[in-house]
Amino acid sequence: MNSGKLTSISEGRLNRKMPGAAARRSARTALAPAAAVMLLALGGCASPSAKVNKVDLVLRRQNYGLKATNNKLKRRVKRLKGEISTLHTQLGRRSPPLRTLSPKRLKELFTVRRIKILKSTRASAFDLSGPQRGFRVFVRTYGSAGLVLPASGTCTIQAFDLAIKHGSQRLGRWVFTPMQCKKLWYGMLGLNQFAFNCPWKKPPAHSAITFRIAFLDALTGRELTAQKVIKVHVKPPMAPTNTSTASPQRGPARPLKSDGPVKRAHAG
């Protein structure tokens, strides 16, 4: 009798002695393939790489949508900033948008490109006599070729005393309309300049005065600016004169001297 037969006989004996254990082993053996298939199926459904890929796809879609929204908002903000800047300019000038010729047509015309404050600007009495009452500001406009060119527009003049340490340094602000500028242009005798009378509330305390000019051209809509420091000669106020006609006071009268007593004449 060989070893294989002995093993079979032993297992047979054990099975006869423990019938329940044999049945359990047979059931486990039959269920093992089905359990393996289920585990493989569950493992495939819950694969970590599949979940990561799905989450990554969702995040990519959200990121693309947010970028598109962000770019749209940026364009809107840029457009609104341009509109706000335009409104601020219009409010600052307190005038509606200026309608003018097209840039192509303006290139065909002589237009002003530069403005200059002349050094002949001074303190003035505005007439031939009397005390000084303000600044007389002389301004000249130039074309693109550098030649003097008269222009009509709104001229805003400001004067500052920068030597003032406390309080406002601005001495005044004067605005002249296009019609006023047209009347204040002097072209005779080769002057070719504007002359603006800018009355002050009180004379400046210092001679170095800073003038600033903003000229809004009525034809092109361009705003030309200039600034210049000019030393003006401010005369001191005249002392009041005494207009009284009373004669100067003299001392007491002295008696006349004579050699002797005065004799009275008698009628004869």
C-alpha positions as CSV (number, residue, x, y, z in Angstrom):
1,M,0.0,0.0,0.0
2,N,1.5,3.2,-1.1
3,S,1.4,6.8,0.5
4,G,-1.4,8.1,-1.8
5,K,-3.8,5.4,-0.8
6,L,-3.0,6.0,2.8
7,T,-3.8,9.7,2.4
8,S,-7.1,9.0,0.8
9,I,-8.1,6.5,3.4
10,S,-7.2,9.0,6.2
11,E,-9.2,11.8,4.6
12,G,-12.1,9.5,4.1
13,R,-12.0,8.6,7.8
14,L,-11.8,12.2,8.8
15,N,-14.7,13.1,6.6
16,R,-16.8,10.4,8.1
17,K,-15.9,11.6,11.6
18,M,-16.5,15.4,10.8
19,P,-19.2,15.7,8.1
20,G,-19.9,19.5,8.9
21,A,-16.3,20.6,8.2
22,A,-16.3,18.9,4.9
23,A,-19.4,20.7,3.8
24,R,-18.0,24.0,4.8
25,R,-14.8,23.4,2.9
26,S,-16.8,22.5,-0.2
27,A,-18.9,25.7,0.0
28,R,-15.8,27.8,0.4
29,T,-14.2,26.2,-2.6
30,A,-17.3,26.8,-4.7
31,L,-17.6,30.5,-3.7
32,A,-14.0,31.4,-4.3
33,P,-14.2,32.1,-8.1
34,A,-17.3,34.3,-7.7
35,A,-15.7,36.3,-4.9
36,A,-12.6,36.9,-7.0
37,V,-14.7,38.2,-9.9
38,M,-16.6,40.6,-7.6
39,L,-13.4,41.9,-6.0
40,L,-12.0,42.6,-9.5
41,A,-15.2,44.4,-10.5
42,L,-15.2,46.5,-7.3
43,G,-11.6,47.3,-7.7
44,G,-12.1,48.6,-11.2
45,C,-15.0,50.9,-10.3
46,A,-13.1,52.5,-7.4
47,S,-9.8,53.0,-9.2
48,P,-7.9,56.0,-7.7
49,S,-6.6,57.1,-11.1
50,A,-10.1,57.2,-12.6
51,K,-11.3,59.5,-9.7
52,V,-8.3,61.8,-10.1
53,N,-8.9,62.1,-13.8
54,K,-12.5,62.9,-13.3
55,V,-11.7,65.6,-10.7
56,D,-9.0,67.0,-12.9
57,L,-11.4,67.4,-15.8
58,V,-14.0,69.2,-13.6
59,L,-11.3,71.6,-12.3
60,R,-10.0,72.3,-15.8
61,R,-13.5,73.2,-17.0
62,Q,-14.1,75.5,-14.0
63,N,-10.7,77.1,-14.5
64,Y,-11.4,77.8,-18.1
65,G,-14.8,79.3,-17.2
66,L,-13.2,81.6,-14.5
67,K,-10.5,82.8,-16.9
68,A,-13.2,83.7,-19.5
69,T,-15.2,85.6,-16.9
70,N,-12.1,87.4,-15.6
71,N,-11.1,88.5,-19.1
72,K,-14.6,89.8,-19.7
73,L,-14.6,91.7,-16.5
74,K,-11.2,93.2,-17.3
75,R,-12.5,94.5,-20.6
76,R,-15.5,96.0,-19.0
77,V,-13.4,97.7,-16.3
78,K,-11.2,99.2,-19.0
79,R,-14.2,100.5,-20.9
80,L,-15.7,102.0,-17.8
81,K,-12.4,103.7,-16.9
82,G,-12.3,105.3,-20.3
83,E,-15.9,106.5,-19.9
84,I,-15.1,107.9,-16.4
85,S,-12.1,109.7,-17.7
86,T,-14.1,111.3,-20.4
87,L,-16.8,112.4,-18.0
88,H,-14.2,113.9,-15.6
89,T,-12.7,115.9,-18.5
90,Q,-16.1,117.2,-19.5
91,L,-17.1,118.1,-15.9
92,G,-13.7,119.8,-15.4
93,R,-14.2,122.0,-18.4
94,R,-17.9,122.4,-17.7
95,S,-18.7,122.2,-21.3
96,P,-20.3,119.6,-23.7
97,P,-18.1,117.5,-26.0
98,L,-16.6,119.7,-28.7
99,R,-17.6,118.8,-32.2
100,T,-14.9,119.6,-34.7
101,L,-13.4,118.5,-38.0
102,S,-12.0,115.1,-38.6
103,P,-8.2,114.6,-37.9
104,K,-7.7,114.3,-41.7
105,R,-9.3,117.6,-42.4
106,L,-7.4,119.3,-39.5
107,K,-4.1,118.2,-41.0
108,E,-5.0,120.3,-44.0
109,L,-5.4,123.5,-41.9
110,F,-3.1,125.8,-40.0
111,T,-3.8,125.1,-36.3
112,V,-2.2,126.2,-33.1
113,R,0.2,123.9,-31.4
114,R,1.9,126.0,-28.7
115,I,1.1,128.8,-26.3
116,K,3.6,131.2,-24.6
117,I,3.5,133.7,-21.8
118,L,5.5,136.7,-22.8
119,K,8.0,138.3,-20.4
120,S,6.3,141.7,-20.9
121,T,3.6,140.5,-18.5
122,R,3.5,143.0,-15.6
123,A,1.5,144.7,-12.9
124,S,-0.7,147.4,-14.4
125,A,-3.2,150.2,-13.6
126,F,-5.2,149.2,-16.8
127,D,-5.2,152.9,-17.8
128,L,-2.8,155.8,-18.2
129,S,-3.0,156.9,-14.5
130,G,-4.1,155.6,-11.1
131,P,-2.8,152.9,-8.8
132,Q,-2.0,149.4,-10.0
133,R,-5.1,147.2,-10.0
134,G,-3.9,143.8,-11.3
135,F,-1.8,141.9,-13.8
136,R,-1.7,142.5,-17.5
137,V,-0.8,139.2,-19.0
138,F,0.5,138.9,-22.6
139,V,0.1,135.6,-24.4
140,R,1.0,134.5,-27.9
141,T,-0.1,131.4,-29.8
142,Y,2.0,129.5,-32.4
143,G,1.2,127.2,-35.2
144,S,2.9,123.9,-36.1
145,A,5.6,125.7,-38.2
146,G,6.6,127.9,-35.3
147,L,5.0,131.1,-36.6
148,V,2.6,133.3,-34.7
149,L,-0.9,132.2,-35.3
150,P,-4.0,133.9,-33.8
151,A,-6.6,131.5,-32.4
152,S,-9.9,131.6,-30.6
153,G,-10.7,129.6,-27.5
154,T,-11.2,129.5,-23.8
155,C,-8.3,130.9,-21.9
156,T,-7.9,130.2,-18.1
157,I,-5.1,132.2,-16.3
158,Q,-3.9,131.5,-12.8
159,A,-1.3,133.5,-10.8
160,F,0.6,132.0,-7.8
161,D,2.9,133.5,-5.2
162,L,5.0,130.5,-4.3
163,A,6.9,132.5,-1.6
164,I,3.9,132.4,0.6
165,K,4.5,129.9,3.4
166,H,1.1,129.9,5.1
167,G,-2.3,130.1,3.5
168,S,-3.3,129.9,-0.2
169,Q,-0.6,130.7,-2.7
170,R,-3.0,131.3,-5.5
171,L,-3.6,135.0,-6.1
172,G,-6.4,134.7,-8.6
173,R,-8.1,132.7,-11.4
174,W,-9.5,134.4,-14.5
175,V,-11.4,132.8,-17.4
176,F,-11.9,134.4,-20.8
177,T,-14.4,133.1,-23.3
178,P,-13.6,132.6,-27.1
179,M,-15.4,135.9,-27.9
180,Q,-13.4,137.8,-25.3
181,C,-10.2,136.3,-26.5
182,K,-11.0,137.4,-30.1
183,K,-11.5,141.0,-28.9
184,L,-8.3,140.9,-26.9
185,W,-6.0,140.0,-29.8
186,Y,-3.7,142.9,-30.9
187,G,-2.2,142.5,-34.3
188,M,-1.2,146.0,-35.2
189,L,2.3,147.4,-35.1
190,G,3.6,143.8,-35.1
191,L,2.4,143.0,-31.6
192,N,0.5,139.8,-32.5
193,Q,-0.4,138.9,-29.0
194,F,-3.3,138.6,-26.5
195,A,-3.5,141.1,-23.7
196,F,-5.5,140.0,-20.7
197,N,-6.4,142.3,-17.7
198,C,-6.5,140.2,-14.5
199,P,-7.6,142.3,-11.6
200,W,-6.4,141.3,-8.1
201,K,-8.1,141.6,-4.8
202,K,-4.9,142.8,-3.2
203,P,-1.4,143.4,-4.4
204,P,1.0,140.5,-4.2
205,A,3.5,140.5,-1.4
206,H,6.4,139.3,-3.5
207,S,7.7,140.1,-7.0
208,A,8.2,136.6,-8.3
209,I,4.8,135.5,-9.6
210,T,4.1,132.1,-11.3
211,F,1.6,132.3,-14.1
212,R,-0.2,129.3,-15.5
213,I,-2.3,129.3,-18.6
214,A,-4.6,126.6,-20.1
215,F,-5.9,127.5,-23.6
216,L,-8.7,125.3,-25.1
217,D,-8.7,125.8,-28.8
218,A,-12.2,126.2,-30.2
219,L,-11.2,124.7,-33.6
220,T,-9.3,121.6,-32.7
221,G,-10.4,121.0,-29.1
222,R,-6.7,120.7,-28.1
223,E,-5.7,122.1,-24.7
224,L,-2.5,124.0,-24.7
225,T,-0.7,124.8,-21.4
226,A,2.2,127.1,-20.4
227,Q,3.8,128.2,-17.2
228,K,6.3,130.9,-16.5
229,V,7.8,132.8,-13.5
230,I,7.9,136.6,-14.0
231,K,9.1,139.3,-11.7
232,V,6.6,142.0,-11.6
233,H,7.2,145.5,-10.2
234,V,4.5,146.2,-7.6
235,K,4.4,149.9,-6.6
236,P,3.8,150.7,-2.9
237,P,0.4,152.3,-2.3
238,M,0.5,156.1,-2.6
239,A,0.4,158.0,0.7
240,P,-2.7,160.2,1.2
241,T,-2.1,163.9,0.4
242,N,-3.3,166.7,2.6
243,T,-5.7,168.8,0.7
244,S,-6.2,171.5,3.4
245,T,-5.8,175.2,2.1
246,A,-5.1,176.8,5.5
247,S,-2.1,179.0,5.6
248,P,0.9,178.0,7.7
249,Q,0.7,179.2,11.3
250,R,2.9,182.2,12.2
251,G,4.1,183.6,15.5
252,P,2.7,186.7,17.3
253,A,3.0,190.1,15.6
254,R,5.8,192.4,16.8
255,P,5.3,196.2,17.4
256,L,6.8,198.7,15.0
257,K,9.9,200.5,16.3
258,S,9.8,204.4,16.3
259,D,12.2,207.2,17.4
260,G,9.7,209.0,19.7
261,P,6.1,209.3,20.6
262,V,3.7,209.6,17.8
263,K,2.1,213.1,17.6
264,R,-1.5,213.4,16.6
265,A,-2.4,216.0,14.0
266,H,-4.8,218.7,15.0
267,A,-7.1,220.4,12.6
268,G,-6.3,224.1,12.3
